[in-house]
């Protein structure tokens, strides 16, 4: 079932009214059944696997908490969780080549055709984080299985996150949810905003990006430079669009999911960028990988942090997919962050004489450009394609775009994109103007409704075909 489709919209909106009409004791079961139905629309085998997966982690957590052999049980849980994601997501990259080396005809990759690995990178991290919390004594195990199952399979976040934390999500299920008109309004507003980002902006940018990577030989160097500069915006509006929809749907049920974005392209350096982009994932890696690794090797002094950054972002890259290009993507972030760590004093001294605004925007531009370059490894199907892309940038020729989209349609998308980015700059840098605009928005009901109806019209105007989100592949 497509997230942006009439059946899904009908399911999500009608379910909200049913949710509040139900006796509170049955509401969790209702959300569980709703999530099961959503997952079954992709594969009933996946649902069976997820229930089994959830039951295994649920039982292990209880045993870890009460058993004297908690270390052995925890290690068993880690091995099982990592083992299943390696088999289902990385077999063609890590296991089958090893079997080829030993001249074996056995293949593991076909298992992923039986149990599709949809959302596996997200629910695996959620299960691992939960087991770590229990083992460290940061949280008590959940004794209500429907609550824990919902934590794993809650349908708004299942495909592309955010990566939830058990100690953030589970306590919310214990509170009785009374109907709130303001929460419903806010949730619907976020859903509309997310759909607008995806359909009106991201899908149009995606035409350029996807066409270029499908056959680099068809495009000149200037075309590739354009793609290089817009691919961060494409990823941002696609992914933040899904996140807004997920947060909005959850909010209508009275559940707050973790935020994922905080105006990332206004970051002055790569270090701060990863505190504002895909926040739920980067914070997960910070808490469970970086902090644990740097603490373990604390005797190394500052080099413990350097090593921890490399380990963290290498795994961060691998999380995104099975391929050397994703590993390079992660290593690039590690190199940049370590560079910023060691050169902080020097850079502060060199740029201290520049006006604040110039220093600020130079940092933002360099950060954006670095991320744009690194995304070449994200969008390329292989390292070979990445290097071919960089080689093509040196040829400053131009090829006519044959994208099959009217120029007027594309122009509207770029105008809307510009308005979004200007709004983010005002919200981040100009507090007084932002407050005045917010006051105008709150006190002009008709203006809001005009924009809402215009947004809905543009969503229907631009929609068509299958609406796939980039991060649903992980």
C-alpha positions as CSV (number, residue, x, y, z in Angstrom):
1,X,0.0,0.0,0.0
2,X,1.5,3.3,-1.1
3,X,1.8,5.9,1.7
4,X,0.6,8.6,-0.6
5,X,-2.6,7.0,-2.0
6,X,-6.3,7.3,-1.5
7,X,-6.6,3.9,0.2
8,X,-3.9,4.8,2.7
9,X,-5.4,8.3,3.4
10,X,-8.8,6.8,4.0
11,X,-7.3,4.1,6.3
12,X,-5.3,6.7,8.3
13,X,-8.1,9.3,8.7
14,X,-11.0,6.9,9.3
15,X,-9.0,5.0,11.9
16,X,-8.5,8.1,14.0
17,X,-12.2,8.4,14.6
18,X,-12.5,4.7,15.3
19,X,-9.5,4.9,17.7
20,X,-11.2,7.5,20.0
21,X,-14.6,5.9,19.8
22,X,-13.1,2.6,21.2
23,X,-12.8,1.8,24.9
24,X,-9.2,2.8,25.9
25,X,-8.4,-0.7,26.9
26,X,-8.8,-1.9,23.3
27,X,-7.0,1.0,21.5
28,X,-3.5,-0.6,21.5
29,X,-4.9,-3.8,20.1
30,X,-6.7,-1.7,17.4
31,X,-3.3,0.0,16.4
32,X,-1.6,-3.4,16.4
33,X,-4.3,-4.9,14.1
34,X,-4.1,-1.8,11.9
35,X,-0.3,-2.1,11.6
36,X,-0.6,-5.8,10.9
37,X,-3.1,-5.1,8.1
38,X,-0.7,-2.5,6.7
39,X,2.3,-4.9,6.7
40,X,0.1,-7.7,5.3
41,X,-0.6,-5.5,2.3
42,X,3.1,-6.0,1.4
43,X,3.5,-9.6,2.5
44,X,1.8,-11.8,5.0
45,X,5.1,-13.8,5.4
46,X,6.7,-10.6,6.6
47,X,4.0,-10.1,9.2
48,X,4.6,-13.7,10.5
49,X,8.3,-13.0,10.6
50,X,7.8,-9.7,12.5
51,X,5.6,-11.3,15.1
52,X,8.2,-14.0,15.7
53,X,11.0,-11.4,15.7
54,X,9.1,-9.3,18.2
55,X,8.3,-12.3,20.5
56,X,12.0,-13.3,20.5
57,X,13.2,-9.9,21.6
58,X,10.3,-9.5,24.1
59,X,11.2,-12.8,25.7
60,X,15.0,-12.2,25.7
61,X,14.6,-8.8,27.3
62,X,12.6,-10.3,30.2
63,X,15.3,-13.1,30.6
64,X,18.1,-10.6,30.5
65,X,16.6,-8.5,33.2
66,X,16.0,-11.4,35.6
67,X,18.7,-13.8,34.8
68,X,22.2,-14.1,36.2
69,X,23.5,-14.9,32.8
70,X,22.4,-11.6,31.4
71,X,25.7,-11.0,29.5
72,X,25.3,-14.3,27.6
73,X,21.6,-13.7,26.9
74,X,22.3,-10.2,25.7
75,X,25.1,-11.4,23.4
76,X,22.6,-14.0,22.0
77,X,20.1,-11.2,21.3
78,X,22.7,-9.1,19.5
79,X,23.9,-12.1,17.4
80,X,20.3,-13.0,16.5
81,X,19.4,-9.4,15.6
82,X,22.5,-8.8,13.6
83,X,22.4,-12.2,12.0
84,X,18.9,-11.8,10.6
85,X,19.7,-8.4,9.1
86,X,22.9,-9.7,7.5
87,X,21.0,-12.6,6.0
88,X,18.1,-10.6,4.7
89,X,19.8,-7.4,3.7
90,X,23.5,-8.1,3.1
91,X,23.7,-11.7,1.9
92,X,24.5,-10.7,-1.7
93,X,27.3,-8.5,-0.5
94,X,28.8,-10.3,2.5
95,X,27.7,-14.0,2.5
96,X,27.3,-15.2,-1.1
97,X,30.7,-13.9,-2.3
98,X,32.3,-15.9,0.6
99,X,30.4,-19.0,-0.4
100,X,31.6,-18.4,-4.0
101,X,35.2,-18.3,-2.6
102,X,34.7,-21.7,-1.1
103,X,33.1,-22.9,-4.4
104,X,29.7,-23.6,-2.8
105,X,26.5,-23.5,-4.9
106,X,24.4,-22.6,-1.9
107,X,22.9,-19.1,-1.9
108,X,21.5,-17.1,1.0
109,X,20.3,-14.0,-0.9
110,X,17.1,-15.7,-2.2
111,X,15.8,-15.8,1.4
112,X,15.1,-12.1,1.1
113,X,12.6,-12.8,-1.7
114,X,10.6,-15.0,0.8
115,X,10.8,-12.6,3.7
116,X,11.1,-9.1,2.1
117,X,13.4,-6.9,4.2
118,X,11.0,-3.9,4.3
119,X,11.9,-1.7,7.2
120,X,14.4,-4.1,8.6
121,X,17.1,-1.5,9.2
122,X,14.7,0.4,11.4
123,X,13.1,-2.3,13.5
124,X,16.5,-4.0,14.0
125,X,18.0,-0.9,15.5
126,X,14.9,-0.4,17.7
127,X,15.2,-4.0,19.0
128,X,19.0,-3.7,19.6
129,X,18.5,-0.3,21.4
130,X,15.8,-1.9,23.6
131,X,18.1,-4.9,24.6
132,X,20.9,-2.5,25.4
133,X,18.7,-0.4,27.6
134,X,17.5,-3.5,29.5
135,X,21.0,-4.9,29.9
136,X,22.4,-1.6,31.2
137,X,19.5,-1.2,33.6
138,X,18.3,2.0,31.9
139,X,14.9,0.6,31.4
140,X,12.7,-2.2,32.7
141,X,11.4,-4.8,30.3
142,X,8.0,-4.4,28.8
143,X,5.6,-7.0,30.1
144,X,2.7,-6.3,27.8
145,X,3.4,-8.0,24.5
146,X,0.9,-6.0,22.4
147,X,2.6,-2.8,23.5
148,X,6.1,-4.2,22.5
149,X,4.8,-5.5,19.2
150,X,3.3,-2.0,18.4
151,X,6.7,-0.5,19.2
152,X,8.2,-2.7,16.5
153,X,5.5,-2.6,13.8
154,X,3.6,0.8,14.4
155,X,2.6,1.4,10.8
156,X,3.4,5.2,10.4
157,X,7.1,4.7,11.1
158,X,7.5,1.2,9.9
159,X,8.8,1.8,6.4
160,X,11.2,4.7,6.9
161,X,11.4,5.6,10.6
162,X,12.0,7.6,12.6
163,X,14.1,5.2,14.6
164,X,12.2,5.1,17.8
165,X,13.5,4.6,21.4
166,X,11.6,2.1,23.6
167,X,11.9,4.4,26.6
168,X,10.3,7.2,24.6
169,X,7.6,5.2,22.8
170,X,6.4,2.6,25.2
171,X,5.5,4.9,28.2
172,X,3.2,6.9,25.9
173,X,1.1,3.8,25.3
174,X,0.3,3.6,29.1
175,X,-1.4,7.0,29.2
176,X,-5.1,7.2,28.3
177,X,-5.5,9.3,25.2
178,X,-8.4,11.7,25.2
179,X,-9.5,13.3,22.0
180,X,-7.7,16.6,21.3
181,X,-8.9,18.9,18.5
182,X,-5.6,20.8,18.5
183,X,-3.5,17.5,18.2
184,X,-5.8,16.3,15.4
185,X,-5.4,19.6,13.6
186,X,-1.6,19.7,14.0
187,X,-1.3,16.0,12.9
188,X,-3.4,16.7,9.7
189,X,-1.3,19.8,9.0
190,X,1.9,17.8,9.2
191,X,0.5,15.0,7.0
192,X,-0.5,17.7,4.4
193,X,2.9,19.3,4.6
194,X,4.7,16.0,4.2
195,X,2.6,14.9,1.2
196,X,3.2,18.3,-0.4
197,X,7.0,18.1,0.1
198,X,7.1,14.6,-1.5
199,X,4.7,15.1,-4.4
200,X,5.2,18.7,-5.4
201,X,8.9,19.1,-4.7
202,X,10.8,15.8,-4.2
203,X,9.2,13.9,-7.1
204,X,10.1,16.7,-9.5
205,X,13.8,16.9,-8.4
206,X,13.9,13.2,-8.5
207,X,13.3,13.2,-12.3
208,X,16.7,15.0,-12.8
209,X,18.6,12.9,-10.3
210,X,17.3,9.5,-11.2
211,X,17.6,10.1,-14.9
212,X,21.2,11.1,-14.6
213,X,22.2,8.1,-12.5
214,X,20.3,5.7,-14.8
215,X,22.7,6.5,-17.7
216,X,25.5,9.0,-17.1
217,X,26.7,8.8,-20.7
218,X,23.6,10.7,-21.8
219,X,24.4,13.9,-19.9
220,X,27.1,16.5,-20.1
221,X,29.2,17.9,-17.3
222,X,27.0,20.9,-16.6
223,X,24.0,18.6,-16.3
224,X,25.9,16.6,-13.7
225,X,26.8,19.7,-11.8
226,X,23.1,20.6,-11.6
227,X,22.3,17.2,-10.3
228,X,25.1,17.4,-7.8
229,X,23.7,20.6,-6.3
230,X,20.1,19.5,-6.2
231,X,20.5,15.9,-4.9
232,X,20.7,17.0,-1.3
233,X,17.4,18.9,-1.7
234,X,15.8,15.9,-3.4
235,X,16.8,13.6,-0.5
236,X,15.8,16.1,2.1
237,X,12.3,16.9,0.8
238,X,11.6,13.2,0.0
239,X,12.7,11.9,3.4
240,X,11.4,14.8,5.5
241,X,8.2,14.5,3.6
242,X,7.8,10.9,4.8
243,X,8.8,11.9,8.3
244,X,6.2,14.7,8.5
245,X,3.5,12.2,7.4
246,X,4.6,9.6,10.0
247,X,4.8,12.2,12.8
248,X,1.5,13.6,11.8
249,X,-0.4,10.3,11.7
250,X,1.1,9.3,15.1
251,X,0.1,12.6,16.6
252,X,-3.6,12.1,15.6
253,X,-3.5,9.0,17.9
254,X,-1.9,11.0,20.7
255,X,1.6,9.5,20.1
256,X,4.7,11.7,19.6
257,X,7.5,10.2,17.5
258,X,11.0,11.4,17.6
259,X,11.9,14.3,15.3
260,X,14.2,13.7,12.4
261,X,15.1,17.1,10.9
262,X,16.0,20.6,12.2
263,X,16.8,22.8,9.2
264,X,20.0,20.8,8.3
265,X,21.2,22.9,5.4
266,X,21.7,25.8,7.8
267,X,24.5,23.9,9.6
268,X,27.9,25.6,9.7
269,X,29.9,22.3,9.6
270,X,29.5,18.6,9.1
271,X,29.5,17.9,12.9
272,X,26.4,20.1,13.5
273,X,24.8,18.8,10.2
274,X,24.5,15.3,11.6
275,X,22.8,16.7,14.7
276,X,20.1,18.2,12.4
277,X,19.7,15.6,9.6
278,X,18.2,12.1,10.2
279,X,18.4,12.9,13.9
280,X,16.8,9.8,15.2
281,X,19.4,7.6,13.4
282,X,22.4,9.8,14.1
283,X,21.5,10.1,17.8
284,X,21.0,6.3,18.0
285,X,24.5,5.7,16.6
286,X,25.9,8.4,18.9
287,X,24.4,6.8,22.0
288,X,24.9,3.1,21.3
289,X,28.0,3.1,19.1
290,X,30.1,6.3,19.5
291,X,29.7,6.7,23.3
292,X,30.2,3.0,24.1
293,X,33.3,2.8,21.8
294,X,34.9,6.0,23.0
295,X,34.4,4.9,26.6
296,X,35.8,1.5,26.0
297,X,39.0,2.9,24.6
298,X,39.2,6.0,26.8
299,X,42.8,5.3,27.7
300,X,43.7,6.4,24.2
301,X,42.8,10.0,25.1
302,X,41.4,12.1,22.2
303,X,42.2,9.3,19.8
304,X,39.5,7.2,21.4
305,X,37.0,9.7,20.0
306,X,38.7,9.7,16.6
307,X,38.5,5.9,16.4
308,X,34.9,5.9,17.7
309,X,33.9,8.4,15.0
310,X,35.4,6.2,12.3
311,X,33.7,3.1,13.7
312,X,30.4,4.9,14.1
313,X,30.2,6.4,10.6
314,X,31.5,3.3,8.9
315,X,28.6,1.3,10.4
316,X,26.4,4.3,9.7
317,X,27.3,4.0,6.0
318,X,26.8,0.2,5.9
319,X,23.4,0.7,7.6
320,X,22.4,2.5,4.4
321,X,23.0,-0.4,2.1
322,X,25.2,-3.4,1.0
323,X,27.9,-1.9,-1.1
324,X,31.4,-0.3,-0.9
325,X,29.9,3.0,-2.0
326,X,27.9,3.2,1.2
327,X,31.0,2.4,3.2
328,X,32.8,5.3,1.5
329,X,29.8,7.5,2.2
330,X,30.2,6.8,5.9
331,X,34.0,7.1,5.9
332,X,33.7,10.6,4.3
333,X,31.6,11.8,7.1
334,X,34.1,10.4,9.7
335,X,37.1,12.1,7.9
336,X,35.2,15.4,7.8
337,X,34.2,15.3,11.5
338,X,37.7,14.3,12.6
339,X,39.2,17.1,10.4
340,X,36.8,19.6,12.1
341,X,37.9,18.3,15.5
342,X,41.6,18.7,14.9
343,X,41.4,22.0,13.0
344,X,38.9,23.8,15.2
345,X,41.4,26.3,16.8
346,X,43.2,26.9,13.5
347,X,39.9,27.6,11.6
348,X,38.6,29.8,14.4
349,X,41.8,31.9,14.2
350,X,41.9,32.1,10.4
351,X,38.2,33.1,10.0
352,X,37.8,35.2,13.2
353,X,38.5,38.5,11.2
354,X,35.7,37.8,8.8
355,X,32.2,39.3,9.4
356,X,29.9,36.9,11.3
357,X,27.4,36.6,8.4
358,X,30.1,35.9,5.8
359,X,31.7,33.3,8.1
360,X,28.3,31.7,8.7
361,X,27.4,31.4,5.1
362,X,30.8,30.2,4.0
363,X,30.5,27.4,6.5
364,X,27.0,26.6,5.4
365,X,28.0,26.5,1.7
366,X,31.0,24.3,2.3
367,X,28.9,21.9,4.4
368,X,26.2,21.7,1.8
369,X,28.8,21.2,-1.0
370,X,30.6,18.5,0.9
371,X,27.3,16.6,1.6
372,X,26.3,17.0,-2.1
373,X,29.6,15.4,-3.2
374,X,29.2,12.6,-0.7
375,X,25.7,11.8,-1.8
376,X,27.1,10.7,-5.2
377,X,28.1,7.5,-3.4
378,X,24.6,7.3,-2.0
379,X,22.8,7.5,-5.3
380,X,25.3,5.6,-7.4
381,X,24.7,1.9,-7.6
382,X,28.4,1.1,-7.3
383,X,31.8,2.7,-6.7
384,X,32.5,2.5,-10.5
385,X,29.5,4.7,-11.2
386,X,30.5,7.2,-8.5
387,X,34.0,7.7,-10.0
388,X,32.5,7.9,-13.5
389,X,30.2,10.6,-12.2
390,X,33.1,12.6,-10.9
391,X,35.0,12.2,-14.1
392,X,32.0,13.5,-16.0
393,X,32.0,16.7,-14.0
394,X,35.2,17.8,-15.7
395,X,33.5,17.9,-19.1
396,X,31.8,21.3,-19.1
397,X,29.3,20.5,-21.9
398,X,25.6,20.6,-21.7
399,X,23.0,18.1,-22.9
400,X,19.3,19.0,-23.4
401,X,17.2,17.5,-20.6
402,X,14.6,15.1,-21.8
403,X,12.6,14.6,-18.6
404,X,9.1,14.4,-19.9
405,X,7.8,17.1,-17.5
406,X,6.4,20.4,-18.7
407,X,8.6,23.4,-18.0
408,X,5.8,25.2,-16.2
409,X,5.2,22.3,-13.9
410,X,8.9,22.2,-13.0
411,X,9.0,26.0,-12.5
412,X,6.2,25.8,-9.9
413,X,8.2,23.1,-8.0
414,X,11.3,25.2,-7.9
415,X,9.4,28.3,-6.8
416,X,7.8,26.4,-4.0
417,X,11.2,24.9,-3.0
418,X,12.7,28.4,-2.8
419,X,9.8,29.5,-0.6
420,X,10.4,26.5,1.8
421,X,14.1,27.3,2.0
422,X,13.6,31.0,2.6
423,X,11.1,30.2,5.4
424,X,13.7,27.9,7.0
425,X,16.3,30.7,6.9
426,X,13.8,33.2,8.4
427,X,12.8,30.7,11.1
428,X,16.5,30.0,12.0
429,X,18.2,33.4,11.6
430,X,15.5,36.1,11.9
431,X,13.5,35.6,15.1
432,X,11.6,38.8,15.1
433,X,10.4,38.4,11.5
434,X,9.6,34.7,12.3
435,X,7.5,35.8,15.3
436,X,5.6,38.3,13.2
437,X,4.9,35.8,10.4
438,X,3.7,33.2,13.0
439,X,1.4,35.8,14.6
440,X,0.0,36.7,11.1
441,X,-0.5,33.0,10.4
442,X,-2.3,32.3,13.7
443,X,-4.7,35.3,13.3
444,X,-5.6,34.9,9.6
445,X,-7.7,31.8,9.3
446,X,-8.8,32.4,5.7
447,X,-5.2,32.8,4.6
448,X,-4.4,29.4,6.1
449,X,-7.3,27.7,4.5
450,X,-6.4,29.2,1.1
451,X,-2.9,27.8,1.4
452,X,-4.2,24.4,2.6
453,X,-6.6,24.1,-0.3
454,X,-3.9,25.2,-2.7
455,X,-1.6,22.6,-1.3
456,X,-4.2,19.9,-1.6
457,X,-4.9,21.0,-5.2
458,X,-1.1,20.9,-6.1
459,X,-0.8,17.4,-4.5
460,X,-3.6,16.0,-6.7
461,X,-2.2,17.9,-9.7
462,X,1.3,16.5,-9.3
463,X,0.4,13.0,-8.1
464,X,0.3,10.0,-10.3
465,X,2.1,6.7,-10.5
466,X,3.8,4.9,-7.6
467,X,5.0,7.1,-4.8
468,X,8.2,5.5,-3.6
469,X,10.3,7.1,-0.8
470,X,14.1,6.8,-1.0
471,X,14.6,5.6,2.5
472,X,12.0,2.8,2.2
473,X,14.8,0.7,0.6
474,X,16.7,0.5,3.9
